[in-house]
């Protein structure tokens, strides 16, 4: 069992995950696994970039 506060990316499944997977497997990977850990300042640059891009949202003006 992980230490208190340690996050673990465990496999899970849901209807929305299945829809994403069926739509595009690459999108599924990047959304659920590619950006994992990118919140950590010590994360590799490519993972950090994926995480930041995943957090972007458009803003209506």
C-alpha positions as CSV (number, residue, x, y, z in Angstrom):
1,X,0.0,0.0,0.0
2,X,1.4,3.5,-0.9
3,X,2.4,5.9,1.8
4,X,-0.2,8.5,2.9
5,X,-0.4,11.3,0.3
6,X,1.3,9.3,-2.5
7,X,-0.7,9.2,-5.7
8,X,-0.8,6.1,-7.8
9,X,-2.2,5.9,-11.3
10,X,-4.2,2.7,-11.1
11,X,-6.2,1.2,-13.9
12,X,-9.9,1.9,-13.9
13,X,-12.7,1.9,-16.5
14,X,-15.8,3.9,-17.1
15,X,-18.2,4.7,-19.9
16,X,-16.4,8.0,-20.6
17,X,-13.0,6.3,-20.7
18,X,-14.4,3.7,-23.0
19,X,-15.8,6.4,-25.3
20,X,-12.5,8.2,-25.4
21,X,-10.7,4.9,-26.1
22,X,-13.1,4.0,-28.9
23,X,-12.8,7.5,-30.4
24,X,-9.0,7.6,-30.4
25,X,-6.6,5.4,-28.5
26,X,-3.8,8.0,-28.7
27,X,-6.1,10.6,-27.1
28,X,-7.0,8.1,-24.4
29,X,-3.3,7.5,-23.6
30,X,-2.3,11.1,-23.5
31,X,-5.4,12.1,-21.4
32,X,-5.2,9.4,-18.8
33,X,-1.5,8.3,-18.7
34,X,0.8,10.6,-20.7
35,X,0.3,13.6,-18.5
36,X,0.4,11.7,-15.2
37,X,2.8,13.3,-12.8
38,X,3.1,16.5,-14.8
39,X,2.0,18.6,-11.8
40,X,5.4,17.8,-10.1
41,X,8.0,20.5,-10.9
42,X,10.6,17.8,-11.1
43,X,8.7,15.9,-13.8
44,X,10.4,15.4,-17.2
45,X,9.8,18.3,-19.6
46,X,7.6,16.3,-22.0
47,X,5.3,15.0,-19.3
48,X,5.1,18.5,-17.8
49,X,4.2,19.9,-21.2
50,X,1.4,17.3,-21.7
51,X,0.0,18.1,-18.2
52,X,0.0,21.9,-18.8
53,X,-1.7,21.5,-22.2
54,X,-4.3,19.2,-20.7
55,X,-5.1,21.9,-18.1
56,X,-5.8,24.6,-20.8
57,X,-9.3,25.7,-21.3
58,X,-10.8,28.2,-23.7
59,X,-12.4,31.3,-22.4
60,X,-15.3,33.0,-24.1
61,X,-14.8,36.8,-24.6
